[in-house]
């Protein structure tokens, strides 16, 4: 594995772990409930990221996923079925699905050079041809994007902030900081 692939892999793994850490200590209800107007929820993020890795870093580079995803097979992915957990899907099975995706993707990272050809069948035909490196960058960016969502959703659920929260300040520091930010915003509040 070259240095760039190793860096991307390290960043990807950090974000994978952040997403799963967001589930820690929460009830089944809290990891499933929609927390934004677009229904963003923690377990749905896990499910979505698992499918993305299996597709982009597996199927698209000639390494078929070791599992089939029902929401891909039946086409319901196009109705956002990959963004939430059904009542029949357990936390344990979706977390294990994500870990299966990690293992499969990690094998691709170890086996394929960044310039290996790739093809994304769900992209427009004129853009389908790409490289493994481009897809690895995409998946790493996607994991970072959704790890940020997971941090915010977790904070909305129970106030627990991201991993560096306590490194920045204690409860008093955060209260003062939030008051300072609110004070600046209040200068623009409509009367």
Sine and cosine of phi, psi and omega as CSV:
sin_phi,cos_phi,sin_psi,cos_psi,sin_omega,cos_omega
0.00,0.00,0.77,-0.63,0.01,-1.00
-0.98,0.21,0.15,-0.99,-0.12,-0.99
-0.89,0.46,-0.62,0.78,0.00,-1.00
-0.92,0.39,-0.70,0.71,0.04,-1.00
-0.88,0.47,-0.64,0.77,0.01,-1.00
-0.90,0.44,-0.67,0.74,0.05,-1.00
-0.89,0.46,-0.73,0.68,0.01,-1.00
-0.87,0.49,-0.67,0.74,0.01,-1.00
-0.88,0.47,-0.69,0.73,0.01,-1.00
-0.88,0.47,-0.73,0.69,0.02,-1.00
-0.90,0.44,-0.65,0.76,0.02,-1.00
-0.88,0.48,-0.71,0.70,-0.01,-1.00
-0.90,0.43,-0.63,0.77,0.05,-1.00
-0.85,0.52,-0.69,0.73,-0.04,-1.00
-0.95,0.30,-0.60,0.80,0.08,-1.00
-0.83,0.55,-0.75,0.67,-0.03,-1.00
-0.91,0.42,-0.59,0.81,0.06,-1.00
-0.88,0.47,-0.67,0.74,0.00,-1.00
-0.88,0.47,-0.74,0.68,0.00,-1.00
-0.92,0.39,-0.57,0.82,0.03,-1.00
-0.89,0.47,-0.46,0.89,-0.01,-1.00
-0.90,0.43,-0.35,0.94,0.01,-1.00
-0.99,0.14,-0.32,0.95,-0.17,-0.99
-0.84,0.54,0.81,-0.59,0.09,-1.00
0.98,0.19,0.04,1.00,-0.03,-1.00
-0.99,-0.12,0.44,-0.90,0.03,-1.00
-0.96,0.29,0.24,-0.97,0.08,-1.00
-0.85,0.52,-0.65,0.76,0.01,-1.00
-0.87,0.48,-0.76,0.65,-0.09,-1.00
-0.91,0.42,-0.54,0.84,0.00,-1.00
-0.98,0.21,-0.23,0.97,-0.06,-1.00
-0.96,-0.28,-0.40,0.91,-0.17,-0.99
-0.96,0.30,0.60,-0.80,0.03,-1.00
-0.94,0.34,0.78,-0.63,-0.08,-1.00
-0.93,-0.38,-0.03,1.00,0.03,-1.00
-0.72,-0.69,0.22,-0.98,0.05,-1.00
-0.87,0.49,-0.33,0.95,0.04,-1.00
-0.98,-0.18,0.23,0.97,0.10,-0.99
0.95,0.30,0.37,0.93,0.05,-1.00
-0.85,0.53,0.75,-0.66,-0.02,-1.00
-0.57,-0.82,0.42,-0.91,-0.15,-0.99
-0.92,0.40,-0.74,0.67,-0.04,-1.00
-0.93,0.36,-0.52,0.85,0.09,-1.00
-0.89,0.46,-0.61,0.79,0.06,-1.00
-0.89,0.46,-0.65,0.76,0.04,-1.00
-0.88,0.48,-0.75,0.67,-0.02,-1.00
-0.87,0.49,-0.71,0.70,0.00,-1.00
-0.88,0.47,-0.72,0.69,-0.02,-1.00
-0.92,0.40,-0.60,0.80,0.05,-1.00
-0.87,0.49,-0.74,0.67,0.01,-1.00
-0.89,0.45,-0.64,0.77,0.02,-1.00
-0.88,0.48,-0.71,0.70,0.02,-1.00
-0.90,0.43,-0.70,0.71,-0.01,-1.00
-0.88,0.47,-0.59,0.80,0.02,-1.00
-0.96,0.27,-0.88,0.48,-0.12,-0.99
-0.92,0.38,-0.69,0.72,-0.09,-1.00
-0.99,-0.15,0.14,0.99,0.04,-1.00
-0.81,-0.59,-0.99,0.11,-0.08,-1.00
-0.81,0.58,-0.68,0.74,-0.08,-1.00
-0.95,0.31,-0.23,0.97,0.01,-1.00
-0.90,-0.43,0.37,0.93,0.08,-1.00
0.98,0.20,0.31,0.95,0.03,-1.00
-0.85,-0.52,0.99,0.12,-0.07,-1.00
-0.79,0.61,0.62,-0.79,0.00,-1.00
-0.86,0.50,0.57,-0.82,0.01,-1.00
-0.96,0.27,-0.15,0.99,0.04,-1.00
-0.72,-0.69,0.45,-0.89,0.09,-1.00
-0.99,-0.16,0.61,-0.79,-0.01,-1.00
-0.98,-0.22,0.90,-0.44,-0.06,-1.00
-0.82,0.58,-0.61,0.79,-0.03,-1.00
-0.95,0.31,-0.34,0.94,0.13,-0.99
-0.99,0.12,-0.73,0.68,-0.04,-1.00
-0.85,0.53,-0.67,0.74,-0.06,-1.00
-1.00,-0.05,0.00,1.00,0.04,-1.00
0.99,0.16,0.00,1.00,-0.03,-1.00
-0.95,0.32,-0.15,0.99,0.11,-0.99
-0.84,0.54,-0.53,0.85,-0.03,-1.00
-0.96,0.26,-0.14,0.99,0.13,-0.99
-0.95,-0.30,0.36,0.93,0.04,-1.00
0.93,0.37,0.47,0.88,0.04,-1.00
-0.91,0.41,-0.27,0.96,0.04,-1.00
-1.00,0.06,0.02,1.00,-0.09,-1.00
-0.96,-0.28,0.12,0.99,0.03,-1.00
-0.40,-0.92,0.40,-0.92,-0.02,-1.00
-0.99,-0.13,0.77,-0.64,0.10,-1.00
-0.94,0.35,0.23,-0.97,0.02,-1.00
-0.90,0.44,-0.42,0.91,-0.01,-1.00
-0.99,0.13,-0.32,0.95,-0.02,-1.00
-1.00,0.05,0.83,-0.56,-0.04,-1.00
-1.00,-0.01,0.37,-0.93,0.11,-0.99
-0.81,0.58,-0.75,0.66,-0.08,-1.00
-0.86,0.50,-0.69,0.72,-0.04,-1.00
-0.95,0.32,-0.57,0.82,0.01,-1.00
-0.96,0.27,-0.58,0.81,0.10,-1.00
-0.90,0.43,-0.68,0.74,0.03,-1.00
-0.91,0.41,-0.60,0.80,0.08,-1.00
-0.86,0.51,-0.69,0.72,0.01,-1.00
-0.89,0.45,-0.68,0.74,0.03,-1.00
-0.92,0.40,-0.56,0.83,0.11,-0.99
-0.89,0.46,-0.68,0.73,0.05,-1.00
-0.87,0.49,-0.67,0.75,0.03,-1.00
-0.84,0.54,-0.76,0.65,-0.06,-1.00
-0.87,0.49,-0.69,0.72,-0.01,-1.00
-0.90,0.43,-0.71,0.70,0.03,-1.00
-0.90,0.44,-0.67,0.75,0.01,-1.00
-0.87,0.49,-0.61,0.79,0.07,-1.00
-0.90,0.44,-0.66,0.75,0.05,-1.00
-0.88,0.48,-0.69,0.72,-0.01,-1.00
-0.88,0.47,-0.64,0.77,0.01,-1.00
-0.95,0.31,-0.55,0.83,-0.15,-0.99
-1.00,-0.07,-0.46,0.89,-0.16,-0.99
-0.95,-0.32,0.67,-0.74,0.14,-0.99
-0.96,0.28,0.40,-0.92,-0.03,-1.00
-0.87,0.49,-0.45,0.89,-0.01,-1.00
-1.00,-0.01,0.16,0.99,0.05,-1.00
-0.88,0.48,0.66,-0.75,-0.01,-1.00
-0.92,0.38,0.52,-0.85,0.03,-1.00
-0.60,-0.80,0.38,-0.92,0.04,-1.00
-0.61,-0.79,0.75,-0.66,-0.04,-1.00
-0.94,-0.33,0.98,-0.20,-0.13,-0.99
-0.90,0.43,-0.37,0.93,-0.02,-1.00
-1.00,-0.01,-0.03,1.00,0.10,-0.99
-1.00,0.08,0.33,-0.94,0.08,-1.00
-0.83,0.56,0.60,-0.80,-0.12,-0.99
-0.79,0.61,-0.63,0.77,-0.04,-1.00
-0.94,0.34,-0.24,0.97,-0.01,-1.00
-0.90,-0.43,0.06,1.00,-0.10,-0.99
-0.88,0.47,-0.62,0.79,-0.03,-1.00
-0.95,0.30,0.78,-0.62,-0.01,-1.00
-0.44,-0.90,-0.33,-0.94,0.02,-1.00
-0.80,-0.60,0.33,-0.94,0.08,-1.00
-0.85,0.52,-0.67,0.75,0.00,-1.00
-0.86,0.51,-0.67,0.74,0.03,-1.00
-0.89,0.46,-0.65,0.76,0.01,-1.00
-0.94,0.33,-0.57,0.82,0.06,-1.00
-0.91,0.42,-0.66,0.75,0.07,-1.00
-0.88,0.48,-0.71,0.71,-0.01,-1.00
-0.87,0.50,-0.73,0.68,-0.02,-1.00
-0.91,0.41,-0.62,0.78,0.03,-1.00
-0.91,0.42,-0.69,0.72,0.04,-1.00
-0.90,0.44,-0.67,0.75,0.01,-1.00
-0.89,0.46,-0.67,0.75,0.03,-1.00
-0.89,0.45,-0.66,0.75,0.04,-1.00
-0.90,0.43,-0.67,0.74,0.02,-1.00
-0.85,0.52,-0.77,0.64,-0.04,-1.00
-0.98,0.22,-0.42,0.91,0.12,-0.99
-0.90,0.43,-0.61,0.79,0.09,-1.00
-0.90,0.44,-0.68,0.73,0.08,-1.00
-0.86,0.52,-0.71,0.71,-0.03,-1.00
-0.88,0.48,-0.65,0.76,0.05,-1.00
-0.86,0.51,-0.71,0.70,-0.03,-1.00
-0.93,0.37,-0.69,0.72,0.01,-1.00
-0.88,0.47,-0.69,0.73,0.02,-1.00
-0.87,0.49,-0.67,0.74,0.01,-1.00
-0.89,0.45,-0.60,0.80,0.05,-1.00
-0.92,0.40,-0.55,0.84,-0.04,-1.00
-0.95,0.30,-0.79,0.61,-0.12,-0.99
-0.67,-0.74,0.18,0.98,0.05,-1.00
0.99,0.10,-0.10,0.99,0.01,-1.00
-0.97,0.26,0.84,-0.54,-0.04,-1.00
-1.00,-0.07,-0.02,-1.00,-0.06,-1.00
-0.86,0.51,0.08,-1.00,-0.12,-0.99
-0.86,0.50,-0.46,0.89,-0.03,-1.00
-1.00,-0.09,0.09,1.00,-0.06,-1.00
-0.79,0.61,-0.77,0.64,-0.06,-1.00
-0.96,0.28,-0.35,0.94,0.05,-1.00
-0.95,0.32,-0.45,0.89,-0.06,-1.00
-0.99,0.14,-0.70,0.72,-0.02,-1.00
-0.10,-0.99,0.24,-0.97,0.04,-1.00
-1.00,0.05,-0.08,-1.00,-0.05,-1.00
-0.84,0.54,-0.70,0.72,-0.01,-1.00
-0.89,0.45,-0.67,0.74,0.01,-1.00
-0.87,0.50,-0.72,0.70,-0.03,-1.00
-0.91,0.41,-0.63,0.78,0.03,-1.00
-0.89,0.46,-0.68,0.74,0.04,-1.00
-0.90,0.43,-0.69,0.73,0.01,-1.00
-0.88,0.48,-0.76,0.65,-0.01,-1.00
-0.88,0.48,-0.64,0.77,0.03,-1.00
-0.89,0.45,-0.63,0.77,0.01,-1.00
-0.91,0.41,-0.68,0.73,0.02,-1.00
-0.91,0.42,-0.68,0.73,0.02,-1.00
-0.89,0.46,-0.65,0.76,0.02,-1.00
-0.87,0.49,-0.65,0.76,0.04,-1.00
-0.91,0.41,-0.66,0.75,0.02,-1.00
-0.91,0.40,-0.61,0.79,-0.05,-1.00
-0.87,0.49,-0.44,0.90,0.02,-1.00
-0.88,0.47,-0.32,0.95,-0.05,-1.00
-0.92,-0.38,0.13,0.99,-0.01,-1.00
-0.93,0.36,0.70,-0.71,0.05,-1.00
-0.93,0.37,0.67,-0.75,-0.02,-1.00
-0.99,0.11,0.00,0.00,0.00,0.00
